[in-house]
Amino acid sequence: MTIAGSDSGGGAGIQADMRTFALLGVHACVAVTAVTVQNTTGVTGFQEISPDIVAAQMRSVVPDIEVSAVKTGMLASDPIITAIAETAPDLGIGRDADVPLVVDPVCASMHGDALLATEALGALKELLFPLATVVTPNLDEVRLLTGIDVVDAASQRQAAVALHALGPQWALVKGGHLRGSDLSPDLLYDGDSFLEFPARRIDTAHDHGAGDTLAAAITAALAHGYPLPDAIAFAKSWVTRGLAAAYPLGAGHGPVNPLWRLTAD
């Protein structure tokens, strides 16, 4: 299940999540949190869904369809985050429950357009992170959440420790925005040890939806029963292939393309 916003341009949000879920062999359920007005050049507006309706979508779907893994994306506001955090434990969702929860803390679009109210950062950290099996911020989100500016391997480790201290079972610090590296190094931390997931950096301007696709692939792998580190490794490989197959679209940034799998040998 994805609990996230709709991207009218089709490159990210629930659209990217549902593509990824389908291609990885899991049925996609949705709790929509917001409807965005966006295209390949940016976000010009969005309308939040009522928190009660977000929670009602979860309560309607999860017990009926027996959801096996859940991810969050754009959550927009403090009341929506609060509604999700109050509802998830009742449905057996979270780090200490039957259904793992992947929290992708979407704060802004790739163009820098705000997708989360500033005052909602506290609710994200205090209410949702302690429920998370894993959190998957990019480096801009890490800076907002921890105040740490990741510029090298040492500061990436420092950020992973700070994120883990906020309560998730695992913290994944993505390195895709670490532009000074020839690799795209992701770092996973469980409170005791670090695991590194390097991958070659793909030279493309078309990376819209990369974070959503990675988190969705992790969620799909967890639904298939992968242990968390194996799910990360699989998702990292998946999104790297999607970036290599990305295509231009519109006047801005094209999307990561998980459809590579349909034509792969």
C-alpha positions as CSV (number, residue, x, y, z in Angstrom):
1,M,0.0,0.0,0.0
2,T,1.2,3.5,-0.7
3,I,0.0,6.5,1.4
4,A,1.0,9.4,-0.8
5,G,0.1,12.2,-3.1
6,S,-1.0,12.1,-6.7
7,D,1.4,13.5,-9.4
8,S,-0.7,14.9,-12.3
9,G,2.4,14.6,-14.5
10,G,2.6,10.9,-13.8
11,G,6.3,10.8,-12.9
12,A,6.3,10.5,-9.1
13,G,3.9,10.0,-6.2
14,I,1.3,7.3,-6.3
15,Q,1.7,6.9,-10.0
16,A,5.4,5.9,-9.7
17,D,4.6,3.7,-6.7
18,M,1.8,1.8,-8.5
19,R,4.0,1.3,-11.6
20,T,6.8,-0.1,-9.4
21,F,4.4,-2.3,-7.4
22,A,2.8,-3.8,-10.5
23,L,6.1,-4.5,-12.3
24,L,7.4,-6.2,-9.1
25,G,4.4,-8.5,-8.8
26,V,2.4,-7.0,-6.0
27,H,-1.1,-5.5,-6.0
28,A,-1.1,-1.8,-5.4
29,C,-3.5,-0.3,-2.8
30,V,-3.7,3.5,-2.3
31,A,-4.5,6.0,0.4
32,V,-4.3,9.4,-1.3
33,T,-3.1,12.2,0.9
34,A,-3.1,15.1,-1.6
35,V,-3.7,16.0,-5.3
36,T,-0.9,18.0,-6.8
37,V,-0.9,20.3,-9.8
38,Q,2.4,19.6,-11.4
39,N,4.2,18.8,-14.6
40,T,7.8,18.2,-15.6
41,T,8.9,21.7,-14.7
42,G,7.5,21.9,-11.1
43,V,4.6,22.0,-8.7
44,T,2.2,24.9,-8.9
45,G,-0.3,23.8,-6.2
46,F,-1.9,21.0,-4.3
47,Q,-5.1,20.2,-2.4
48,E,-4.8,18.1,0.8
49,I,-7.3,15.3,1.4
50,S,-9.1,15.4,4.7
51,P,-7.1,13.5,7.4
52,D,-10.3,11.6,8.3
53,I,-10.6,10.4,4.7
54,V,-6.9,9.4,4.6
55,A,-7.4,7.3,7.7
56,A,-10.6,5.9,6.4
57,Q,-8.9,4.7,3.2
58,M,-6.4,2.8,5.4
59,R,-9.1,1.3,7.6
60,S,-11.1,0.3,4.5
61,V,-8.3,-1.4,2.6
62,V,-5.8,-2.9,5.0
63,P,-8.0,-5.5,6.8
64,D,-9.9,-6.4,3.6
65,I,-7.0,-7.0,1.3
66,E,-4.5,-8.1,4.0
67,V,-1.8,-5.6,3.0
68,S,1.7,-7.0,3.6
69,A,3.8,-3.8,3.4
70,V,3.1,-0.1,3.5
71,K,5.0,3.0,2.3
72,T,4.4,6.7,2.8
73,G,5.3,9.5,0.5
74,M,3.9,13.1,0.4
75,L,2.0,13.6,3.6
76,A,1.5,17.4,3.3
77,S,0.5,18.4,6.8
78,D,0.6,17.8,10.5
79,P,-3.0,16.6,10.8
80,I,-2.5,14.0,8.0
81,I,0.7,12.7,9.7
82,T,-1.2,12.5,13.0
83,A,-4.1,10.6,11.5
84,I,-1.7,8.1,9.9
85,A,0.3,7.7,13.1
86,E,-2.8,7.1,15.1
87,T,-4.3,4.6,12.6
88,A,-1.3,2.5,11.6
89,P,-0.8,0.7,15.0
90,D,-4.5,-0.3,15.1
91,L,-4.0,-2.0,11.7
92,G,-0.9,-3.8,12.6
93,I,1.4,-1.5,10.6
94,G,4.8,-0.5,11.9
95,R,8.3,-1.6,13.0
96,D,7.0,-3.8,15.8
97,A,3.9,-5.0,14.0
98,D,3.2,-7.6,11.3
99,V,3.2,-5.1,8.4
100,P,6.5,-3.2,7.8
101,L,6.3,0.5,7.2
102,V,8.7,2.4,4.8
103,V,8.7,6.1,5.5
104,D,9.9,8.2,2.6
105,P,9.9,11.7,4.2
106,V,9.0,13.7,1.2
107,C,9.5,17.4,2.0
108,A,9.8,19.0,-1.4
109,S,9.7,18.2,-5.1
110,M,12.9,17.8,-7.0
111,H,12.4,21.4,-8.2
112,G,12.4,22.6,-4.6
113,D,8.6,23.2,-4.3
114,A,7.3,22.5,-0.8
115,L,5.3,19.4,-0.4
116,L,5.2,19.4,3.4
117,A,4.3,22.2,5.7
118,T,7.3,23.4,7.8
119,E,5.4,22.9,11.0
120,A,4.8,19.2,10.1
121,L,8.4,18.3,10.4
122,G,8.0,17.8,14.1
123,A,5.0,15.4,13.7
124,L,7.0,13.5,11.1
125,K,9.9,13.0,13.5
126,E,8.0,12.6,16.7
127,L,4.9,10.5,15.5
128,L,5.8,8.6,12.3
129,F,9.5,7.9,12.5
130,P,9.2,5.8,15.7
131,L,6.7,3.6,13.8
132,A,9.0,3.1,10.8
133,T,10.7,0.0,9.8
134,V,13.0,2.2,7.7
135,V,13.2,5.8,6.7
136,T,14.6,6.8,3.3
137,P,15.4,10.5,3.1
138,N,17.6,12.2,0.4
139,L,20.3,14.6,1.5
140,D,18.1,17.7,1.3
141,E,15.6,15.9,3.6
142,V,18.4,14.8,5.9
143,R,19.4,18.4,6.3
144,L,15.8,19.5,7.2
145,L,15.4,16.6,9.6
146,T,18.7,16.6,11.4
147,G,20.5,19.8,10.6
148,I,23.4,17.8,9.2
149,D,24.8,18.7,5.8
150,V,26.1,15.5,4.2
151,V,29.2,16.2,2.1
152,D,31.2,13.0,2.5
153,A,31.2,9.5,4.0
154,A,31.9,10.7,7.5
155,S,29.0,13.1,7.6
156,Q,26.7,10.5,5.9
157,R,27.4,8.2,8.9
158,Q,26.8,11.0,11.3
159,A,23.4,11.7,9.6
160,A,22.5,8.0,9.7
161,V,23.1,7.9,13.5
162,A,21.0,11.1,14.0
163,L,18.2,9.7,12.0
164,H,18.2,6.4,13.8
165,A,18.0,8.3,17.1
166,L,14.6,9.6,16.0
167,G,13.1,6.1,16.4
168,P,13.0,4.0,13.2
169,Q,14.3,0.5,13.2
170,W,16.6,1.3,10.3
171,A,17.8,4.6,8.7
172,L,18.8,4.8,5.1
173,V,20.7,7.9,4.0
174,K,20.5,8.1,0.2
175,G,23.6,9.4,-1.6
176,G,22.1,10.3,-4.9
177,H,22.5,14.0,-4.2
178,L,26.2,13.6,-3.2
179,R,27.2,15.0,-6.6
180,G,30.9,15.1,-5.8
181,S,31.1,11.3,-5.9
182,D,31.3,9.1,-9.0
183,L,29.1,6.6,-7.2
184,S,25.7,7.0,-5.7
185,P,26.3,5.7,-2.2
186,D,23.4,4.8,0.1
187,L,24.1,4.0,3.8
188,L,21.9,1.8,6.0
189,Y,22.2,1.9,9.9
190,D,20.4,-0.2,12.5
191,G,21.8,1.3,15.6
192,D,24.8,-1.1,15.7
193,S,26.3,-1.4,12.2
194,F,26.5,0.3,8.9
195,L,25.8,-1.3,5.5
196,E,26.9,0.4,2.3
197,F,25.0,0.2,-1.0
198,P,27.1,1.9,-3.7
199,A,26.0,2.0,-7.4
200,R,27.3,3.7,-10.4
201,R,26.0,7.3,-10.9
202,I,23.8,7.5,-13.9
203,D,24.5,10.6,-16.0
204,T,20.9,11.8,-16.7
205,A,18.8,14.8,-16.1
206,H,15.7,12.6,-16.1
207,D,15.4,11.4,-12.5
208,H,11.9,12.5,-11.6
209,G,10.4,10.0,-9.1
210,A,13.7,8.3,-8.2
211,G,13.0,8.5,-4.5
212,D,9.5,7.3,-4.8
213,T,10.5,4.4,-7.0
214,L,13.3,3.3,-4.6
215,A,11.0,3.4,-1.6
216,A,8.2,1.5,-3.5
217,A,10.7,-1.1,-4.6
218,I,11.8,-1.6,-1.0
219,T,8.2,-2.0,0.0
220,A,7.5,-4.5,-2.7
221,A,10.5,-6.5,-1.8
222,L,9.4,-6.5,1.9
223,A,6.0,-7.7,0.7
224,H,7.7,-10.6,-1.0
225,G,9.4,-11.5,2.3
226,Y,12.9,-10.1,1.7
227,P,14.9,-9.2,4.9
228,L,15.3,-5.4,5.0
229,P,19.0,-5.2,3.9
230,D,18.2,-7.5,1.0
231,A,15.2,-5.3,0.1
232,I,17.5,-2.3,0.0
233,A,20.0,-4.0,-2.2
234,F,17.3,-5.1,-4.6
235,A,15.6,-1.6,-4.7
236,K,19.0,0.1,-5.3
237,S,19.6,-2.1,-8.3
238,W,16.1,-1.6,-9.5
239,V,16.2,2.2,-9.4
240,T,19.6,2.3,-11.0
241,R,18.3,0.4,-14.0
242,G,15.3,2.7,-14.0
243,L,17.6,5.8,-14.1
244,A,19.6,4.2,-17.0
245,A,16.4,3.8,-18.9
246,A,14.9,7.2,-18.0
247,Y,13.5,9.3,-20.9
248,P,12.8,13.0,-21.7
249,L,9.3,14.2,-21.1
250,G,7.8,17.7,-21.5
251,A,9.9,20.8,-21.0
252,G,11.6,19.7,-17.7
253,H,12.8,16.5,-16.0
254,G,11.6,13.2,-17.4
255,P,10.8,10.2,-15.1
256,V,12.7,7.2,-13.9
257,N,11.6,4.4,-16.1
258,P,10.9,1.0,-14.4
259,L,9.4,-0.2,-17.6
260,W,12.9,-1.3,-18.6
261,R,11.9,-4.6,-17.2
262,L,9.4,-5.2,-20.0
263,T,12.0,-5.1,-22.7
264,A,15.0,-6.6,-20.7
265,D,16.4,-9.8,-21.9
